Amino acid sequence: MVTVVSNYCQLSQTKLSQTFAEKFTVTEELLQSLKKTALSGDEESIELLHNIALGYDEFGKKAEDILYHIG
């Protein structure tokens, strides 16, 4: 799964693995990469944004805003 996601998000394998390490860490870089690929219609990126949007934090709100503007 990590390899597939890293291809879609245009992040290095190492960077993406760090993101999904012990604690899921969302960064502005990750959100922007997901936004870019989601805008091109990539369903995997859209699904990841939905999962991030479930969080009750700053990045959850940003992911929700990205999804709002995509749809």
N, CA, C and O atoms as a GROMACS GRO file, in nm:
protein
  284
    1MET      N    1   0.083  -0.120   0.000
    1MET     CA    2   0.000   0.000   0.000
    1MET      C    3   0.087   0.125   0.000
    1MET      O    4   0.056   0.222  -0.069
    2VAL      N    5   0.195   0.124   0.078
    2VAL     CA    6   0.279   0.243   0.087
    2VAL      C    7   0.338   0.279  -0.048
    2VAL      O    8   0.344   0.397  -0.084
    3THR      N    9   0.382   0.179  -0.125
    3THR     CA   10   0.439   0.206  -0.257
    3THR      C   11   0.336   0.268  -0.348
    3THR      O   12   0.365   0.364  -0.419
    4VAL      N   13   0.215   0.214  -0.348
    4VAL     CA   14   0.108   0.268  -0.432
    4VAL      C   15   0.078   0.412  -0.394
    4VAL      O   16   0.068   0.499  -0.481
    5VAL      N   17   0.064   0.438  -0.266
    5VAL     CA   18   0.034   0.573  -0.219
    5VAL      C   19   0.148   0.668  -0.252
    5VAL      O   20   0.123   0.782  -0.293
    6SER      N   21   0.272   0.625  -0.235
    6SER     CA   22   0.384   0.714  -0.263
    6SER      C   23   0.388   0.752  -0.409
    6SER      O   24   0.426   0.864  -0.443
    7ASN      N   25   0.350   0.661  -0.497
    7ASN     CA   26   0.344   0.694  -0.639
    7ASN      C   27   0.238   0.800  -0.666
    7ASN      O   28   0.262   0.893  -0.744
    8TYR      N   29   0.123   0.788  -0.603
    8TYR     CA   30   0.016   0.884  -0.624
    8TYR      C   31   0.047   1.020  -0.564
    8TYR      O   32   0.016   1.123  -0.623
    9CYS      N   33   0.108   1.020  -0.448
    9CYS     CA   34   0.133   1.145  -0.376
    9CYS      C   35   0.262   1.213  -0.420
    9CYS      O   36   0.289   1.326  -0.380
   10GLN      N   37   0.340   1.147  -0.500
   10GLN     CA   38   0.467   1.198  -0.546
   10GLN      C   39   0.561   1.231  -0.430
   10GLN      O   40   0.634   1.329  -0.433
   11LEU      N   41   0.556   1.147  -0.328
   11LEU     CA   42   0.647   1.158  -0.214
   11LEU      C   43   0.743   1.041  -0.220
   11LEU      O   44   0.711   0.936  -0.276
   12SER      N   45   0.860   1.059  -0.163
   12SER     CA   46   0.956   0.949  -0.159
   12SER      C   47   0.902   0.838  -0.069
   12SER      O   48   0.821   0.863   0.021
   13GLN      N   49   0.947   0.717  -0.095
   13GLN     CA   50   0.905   0.602  -0.015
   13GLN      C   51   0.938   0.625   0.132
   13GLN      O   52   0.857   0.594   0.220
   14THR      N   53   1.055   0.680   0.160
   14THR     CA   54   1.098   0.706   0.298
   14THR      C   55   1.007   0.807   0.365
   14THR      O   56   0.963   0.787   0.478
   15LYS      N   57   0.980   0.918   0.296
   15LYS     CA   58   0.896   1.024   0.352
   15LYS      C   59   0.756   0.971   0.382
   15LYS      O   60   0.700   1.001   0.488
   16LEU      N   61   0.700   0.894   0.291
   16LEU     CA   62   0.566   0.841   0.313
   16LEU      C   63   0.566   0.738   0.425
   16LEU      O   64   0.471   0.733   0.504
   17SER      N   65   0.669   0.656   0.433
   17SER     CA   66   0.679   0.557   0.541
   17SER      C   67   0.685   0.627   0.676
   17SER      O   68   0.626   0.580   0.773
   18GLN      N   69   0.757   0.738   0.683
   18GLN     CA   70   0.764   0.816   0.807
   18GLN      C   71   0.626   0.870   0.843
   18GLN      O   72   0.590   0.878   0.960
   19THR      N   73   0.550   0.908   0.743
   19THR     CA   74   0.416   0.962   0.766
   19THR      C   75   0.327   0.858   0.832
   19THR      O   76   0.249   0.890   0.922
   20PHE      N   77   0.339   0.732   0.787
   20PHE     CA   78   0.254   0.627   0.840
   20PHE      C   79   0.322   0.547   0.952
   20PHE      O   80   0.277   0.438   0.985
   21ALA      N   81   0.428   0.601   1.009
   21ALA     CA   82   0.499   0.533   1.117
   21ALA      C   83   0.410   0.524   1.240
   21ALA      O   84   0.288   0.538   1.229
   22GLU      N   85   0.468   0.501   1.354
   22GLU     CA   86   0.394   0.479   1.478
   22GLU      C   87   0.273   0.569   1.493
   22GLU      O   88   0.163   0.522   1.521
   23LYS      N   89   0.292   0.694   1.474
   23LYS     CA   90   0.182   0.789   1.483
   23LYS      C   91   0.162   0.852   1.346
   23LYS      O   92   0.258   0.900   1.284
   24PHE      N   93   0.041   0.851   1.298
   24PHE     CA   94   0.011   0.908   1.167
   24PHE      C   95   0.032   1.059   1.175
   24PHE      O   96  -0.037   1.128   1.250
   25THR      N   97   0.125   1.108   1.098
   25THR     CA   98   0.158   1.250   1.099
   25THR      C   99   0.123   1.311   0.965
   25THR      O  100   0.174   1.270   0.861
   26VAL      N  101   0.036   1.408   0.968
   26VAL     CA  102  -0.002   1.480   0.846
   26VAL      C  103   0.078   1.608   0.842
   26VAL      O  104   0.092   1.678   0.942
   27THR      N  105   0.130   1.639   0.726
   27THR     CA  106   0.205   1.763   0.708
   27THR      C  107   0.141   1.844   0.597
   27THR      O  108   0.060   1.793   0.519
   28GLU      N  109   0.178   1.968   0.591
   28GLU     CA  110   0.129   2.056   0.484
   28GLU      C  111   0.175   2.002   0.348
   28GLU      O  112   0.101   2.008   0.250
   29GLU      N  113   0.297   1.950   0.344
   29GLU     CA  114   0.351   1.892   0.220
   29GLU      C  115   0.265   1.774   0.172
   29GLU      O  116   0.234   1.764   0.054
   30LEU      N  117   0.227   1.688   0.265
   30LEU     CA  118   0.142   1.574   0.230
   30LEU      C  119   0.008   1.621   0.177
   30LEU      O  120  -0.040   1.571   0.075
   31LEU      N  121  -0.054   1.717   0.246
   31LEU     CA  122  -0.184   1.768   0.201
   31LEU      C  123  -0.175   1.828   0.061
   31LEU      O  124  -0.264   1.806  -0.022
   32GLN      N  125  -0.070   1.903   0.035
   32GLN     CA  126  -0.057   1.966  -0.097
   32GLN      C  127  -0.034   1.861  -0.206
   32GLN      O  128  -0.084   1.875  -0.317
   33SER      N  129   0.042   1.757  -0.175
   33SER     CA  130   0.063   1.649  -0.271
   33SER      C  131  -0.067   1.575  -0.300
   33SER      O  132  -0.099   1.544  -0.414
   34LEU      N  133  -0.142   1.548  -0.194
   34LEU     CA  134  -0.271   1.482  -0.212
   34LEU      C  135  -0.368   1.570  -0.289
   34LEU      O  136  -0.443   1.522  -0.374
   35LYS      N  137  -0.366   1.699  -0.261
   35LYS     CA  138  -0.453   1.793  -0.332
   35LYS      C  139  -0.423   1.791  -0.481
   35LYS      O  140  -0.514   1.785  -0.564
   36LYS      N  141  -0.296   1.796  -0.514
   36LYS     CA  142  -0.254   1.799  -0.654
   36LYS      C  143  -0.303   1.676  -0.729
   36LYS      O  144  -0.358   1.686  -0.838
   37THR      N  145  -0.283   1.559  -0.670
   37THR     CA  146  -0.324   1.436  -0.738
   37THR      C  147  -0.476   1.418  -0.734
   37THR      O  148  -0.534   1.362  -0.827
   38ALA      N  149  -0.540   1.463  -0.627
   38ALA     CA  150  -0.686   1.453  -0.619
   38ALA      C  151  -0.753   1.542  -0.723
   38ALA      O  152  -0.855   1.504  -0.780
   39LEU      N  153  -0.696   1.658  -0.748
   39LEU     CA  154  -0.752   1.748  -0.849
   39LEU      C  155  -0.746   1.686  -0.989
   39LEU      O  156  -0.826   1.722  -1.076
   40SER      N  157  -0.654   1.594  -1.009
   40SER     CA  158  -0.646   1.527  -1.139
   40SER      C  159  -0.738   1.404  -1.144
   40SER      O  160  -0.738   1.330  -1.241
   41GLY      N  161  -0.816   1.385  -1.037
   41GLY     CA  162  -0.915   1.278  -1.034
   41GLY      C  163  -0.869   1.148  -0.972
   41GLY      O  164  -0.937   1.046  -0.986
   42ASP      N  165  -0.756   1.149  -0.905
   42ASP     CA  166  -0.704   1.027  -0.845
   42ASP      C  167  -0.788   0.986  -0.724
   42ASP      O  168  -0.794   1.058  -0.624
   43GLU      N  169  -0.853   0.870  -0.733
   43GLU     CA  170  -0.943   0.825  -0.627
   43GLU      C  171  -0.871   0.788  -0.498
   43GLU      O  172  -0.926   0.807  -0.390
   44GLU      N  173  -0.750   0.735  -0.508
   44GLU     CA  174  -0.673   0.699  -0.388
   44GLU      C  175  -0.642   0.824  -0.304
   44GLU      O  176  -0.653   0.821  -0.182
   45SER      N  177  -0.604   0.931  -0.371
   45SER     CA  178  -0.573   1.055  -0.300
   45SER      C  179  -0.698   1.113  -0.236
   45SER      O  180  -0.694   1.165  -0.124
   46ILE      N  181  -0.809   1.106  -0.307
   46ILE     CA  182  -0.936   1.155  -0.253
   46ILE      C  183  -0.975   1.075  -0.130
   46ILE      O  184  -1.022   1.131  -0.031
   47GLU      N  185  -0.955   0.944  -0.135
   47GLU     CA  186  -0.987   0.860  -0.019
   47GLU      C  187  -0.898   0.895   0.100
   47GLU      O  188  -0.947   0.903   0.213
   48LEU      N  189  -0.770   0.915   0.076
   48LEU     CA  190  -0.680   0.955   0.185
   48LEU      C  191  -0.721   1.089   0.244
   48LEU      O  192  -0.716   1.107   0.365
   49LEU      N  193  -0.761   1.183   0.159
   49LEU     CA  194  -0.807   1.313   0.210
   49LEU      C  195  -0.933   1.296   0.296
   49LEU      O  196  -0.948   1.363   0.397
   50HIS      N  197  -1.022   1.206   0.255
   50HIS     CA  198  -1.142   1.178   0.336
   50HIS      C  199  -1.101   1.126   0.474
   50HIS      O  200  -1.157   1.167   0.575
   51ASN      N  201  -1.004   1.035   0.476
   51ASN     CA  202  -0.959   0.980   0.604
   51ASN      C  203  -0.896   1.087   0.692
   51ASN      O  204  -0.921   1.091   0.813
   52ILE      N  205  -0.817   1.173   0.634
   52ILE     CA  206  -0.755   1.282   0.710
   52ILE      C  207  -0.861   1.380   0.760
   52ILE      O  208  -0.851   1.432   0.871
   53ALA      N  209  -0.963   1.404   0.677
   53ALA     CA  210  -1.069   1.499   0.713
   53ALA      C  211  -1.149   1.452   0.834
   53ALA      O  212  -1.216   1.532   0.898
   54LEU      N  213  -1.143   1.324   0.865
   54LEU     CA  214  -1.214   1.273   0.983
   54LEU      C  215  -1.150   1.319   1.114
   54LEU      O  216  -1.213   1.313   1.219
   55GLY      N  217  -1.027   1.366   1.106
   55GLY     CA  218  -0.958   1.412   1.226
   55GLY      C  219  -1.011   1.547   1.272
   55GLY      O  220  -1.044   1.634   1.190
   56TYR      N  221  -1.018   1.564   1.402
   56TYR     CA  222  -1.066   1.690   1.459
   56TYR      C  223  -0.947   1.779   1.493
   56TYR      O  224  -0.924   1.812   1.610
   57ASP      N  225  -0.873   1.816   1.391
   57ASP     CA  226  -0.758   1.901   1.412
   57ASP      C  227  -0.742   1.994   1.292
   57ASP      O  228  -0.825   1.996   1.202
   58GLU      N  229  -0.636   2.070   1.293
   58GLU     CA  230  -0.608   2.167   1.187
   58GLU      C  231  -0.601   2.101   1.050
   58GLU      O  232  -0.656   2.153   0.952
   59PHE      N  233  -0.535   1.986   1.042
   59PHE     CA  234  -0.519   1.920   0.913
   59PHE      C  235  -0.649   1.854   0.867
   59PHE      O  236  -0.674   1.844   0.747
   60GLY      N  237  -0.730   1.808   0.961
   60GLY     CA  238  -0.861   1.754   0.925
   60GLY      C  239  -0.946   1.860   0.859
   60GLY      O  240  -1.015   1.834   0.760
   61LYS      N  241  -0.943   1.980   0.914
   61LYS     CA  242  -1.018   2.092   0.856
   61LYS      C  243  -0.963   2.129   0.719
   61LYS      O  244  -1.040   2.154   0.626
   62LYS      N  245  -0.830   2.132   0.705
   62LYS     CA  246  -0.770   2.165   0.576
   62LYS      C  247  -0.806   2.060   0.471
   62LYS      O  248  -0.836   2.093   0.356
   63ALA      N  249  -0.803   1.933   0.509
   63ALA     CA  250  -0.839   1.825   0.416
   63ALA      C  251  -0.986   1.838   0.375
   63ALA      O  252  -1.020   1.817   0.259
   64GLU      N  253  -1.071   1.873   0.470
   64GLU     CA  254  -1.212   1.894   0.440
   64GLU      C  255  -1.230   2.008   0.340
   64GLU      O  256  -1.309   1.998   0.247
   65ASP      N  257  -1.157   2.116   0.360
   65ASP     CA  258  -1.163   2.230   0.267
   65ASP      C  259  -1.116   2.190   0.127
   65ASP      O  260  -1.175   2.232   0.027
   66ILE      N  261  -1.010   2.112   0.119
   66ILE     CA  262  -0.960   2.065  -0.011
   66ILE      C  263  -1.068   1.983  -0.081
   66ILE      O  264  -1.095   2.003  -0.199
   67LEU      N  265  -1.129   1.891  -0.007
   67LEU     CA  266  -1.234   1.807  -0.066
   67LEU      C  267  -1.353   1.890  -0.112
   67LEU      O  268  -1.412   1.862  -0.215
   68TYR      N  269  -1.387   1.992  -0.036
   68TYR     CA  270  -1.498   2.080  -0.073
   68TYR      C  271  -1.471   2.147  -0.207
   68TYR      O  272  -1.561   2.157  -0.291
   69HIS      N  273  -1.350   2.192  -0.227
   69HIS     CA  274  -1.316   2.262  -0.351
   69HIS      C  275  -1.296   2.168  -0.469
   69HIS      O  276  -1.307   2.209  -0.584
   70ILE      N  277  -1.268   2.042  -0.441
   70ILE     CA  278  -1.254   1.944  -0.549
   70ILE      C  279  -1.391   1.906  -0.603
   70ILE      O  280  -1.412   1.896  -0.724
   71GLY      N  281  -1.484   1.886  -0.511
   71GLY     CA  282  -1.617   1.837  -0.550
   71GLY      C  283  -1.705   1.947  -0.586
   71GLY      O  284  -1.821   1.925  -0.622
   0.00000   0.00000   0.00000
